[in-house]
Every structure is written in C-alpha cells, then in structure tokens.
Amino acid sequence: MHEMGIAEQLVRIALDAIPEDMENPRVEVLNLRIGKLASVVEHSLTFCLEIVTKDTPLENVKLVIEDVPVKIRCLACKKEWEVDTPMFKCPDCEDTEVKMLSGREIEISSMELAD
C-alpha cells in the first residue's frame, strides 16, 4: 500500500509549512490535488493519514481532495485535451507523440489552520 508513504510525505510537507512561531498549531483542513493516474485510493489514504497524524498538529484533519484530470498536449499540432482512456492519440491530427500535462500529481494545494 503506497498510500502510507504518500501520507507520511504529506504530513512532513504540511508540518514544514506551519510557521515556527505559532503556538499549538492545529491543521483543520488539508486541501489536496490528486491526479487520476496517481493510483491513490482515497479511503486508504484517509486511513493512513489517521495513523500518521496521531499526536501531531494534523490529528483529525479533514481531507478535501480535488481530482485532477489527465490532460495531454499533442507535440505535432499543439492541441490540448482531456482523456479518460489509456489511448493517447491526438483527436485532430492522430499523431501519438504527446506530452502529459496533468494527471499524475499528488500535492497539497492549501491547508487551513485553526484560530
């Protein structure tokens, strides 16, 4: 289950983002962007975060996950489009030389701290 490693990294990043001069910080909401091709199972990630956030400022954090679609750019004609199948062929020029623009990311877009 790679979600445990992801959860540990997310906690490290979030903890590093908390201002050092803040007394008793508590993160209430963690806003994530997760690409469709990142192969993250949401309930597994939530479960792993519950474990790794115990006794940290992120304990009981609420996860808000934005699904990021797979976007592709054709290198031949520069058309950009979203895909939902593993077929990466340009719908305009039918070239297969493409660049993935999004869909694999796992990132914290923001977090909300308690007052």
N, C-alpha and C positions, 0 to 999 in steps of 0.2 A: 504494500500500500504506500505509494509515493506521497499521498496526502499528508502523512506525518511529517515528512521532510519539508513539504511546502508550508505547513502550519508553523513549524519551527522557524523557518526563514521569515515568514510574515510577522511573527511575534518579534523577532530580532529587529527587523526594519521598523516596526511600529514603536518599539521601545527606544530605539535610537532617535526617533523623530520627536519624542516628548522633550520639551525644554527642561534642561537640567535644574533650573532654579524653581521649578514647580513643586510645591509641597503636596504630597499624597495624590499624585495624578491618578485619574481613572478614565480609561477609554470606554465610552459608551457604545459607539458605533464605528465599525470598520467597513469602509466602502471599497469593494474590490471590483476589478475588471478582469474577467477570465474569458479567454478565447475559446471558441468552440472546439478547436483542435488541441487544447491543452490537456485533455483527458483527465479532468478533475471531476470527481464525483462529489457533488455539493454536500450531501449528508455525511459522507466520510470526512470531508474537510471540516465540517462543523464539529463532528465528534472529536477529531484530532485537536482542533483548537480548544475545545473544552478541557482536554487533558493538559496541553502545554501552557495554557494561560492560568492554571491554578496558582493562586498566591502571587499573581503579577497584577500590574495596573490594567491588564486586559481581561481579567477574570469576569465572566458573564457578559462579555462583549456581544453586541448584536451584529451579525454579518448582513451586509446588503451587497448582493452580487449582481453586477451588470454583465450579461452575456455579450461577448464581442463576436460579431460575425466574421466569417472568413472572407476577406477582401483580396482580390487578385488584380494585378496590372499586367496587361499584355506588353511584352517588350518590343514587339514589332509595331503595333499601331497605337499603343499607349492607352487603350480603353481600360477602364476600371469597372469591376463588377463584384457582386457578392455571389458566393457559391454555397450550395448546401449538399453537394455530392463530391466525391473524390475526382471528378472529371475536370481537369484544369486546362480546357481548351477555349481559346477566345471565341466568343459568340459572334464577333464581327468578321475577323479575318481568318479564323480557325487555326491560328498559329498556337503551338504548345509551349513556346518559350515565354514563361510567365514569372512574375515575382509576387510572393505573398506579402501583402501589406499589413494584414492583421489576422488574428485568429489563433495565435499561439501564446499570447501574453497572459501572465498572471501578475497583477500589480495592485498595489494599494493606491486608489485614486485620492482618497482623503480619509480622515478619521475625526471623530467628534469626541472632545474631552468633556467630562462633567465639570460643572461650575464649582 
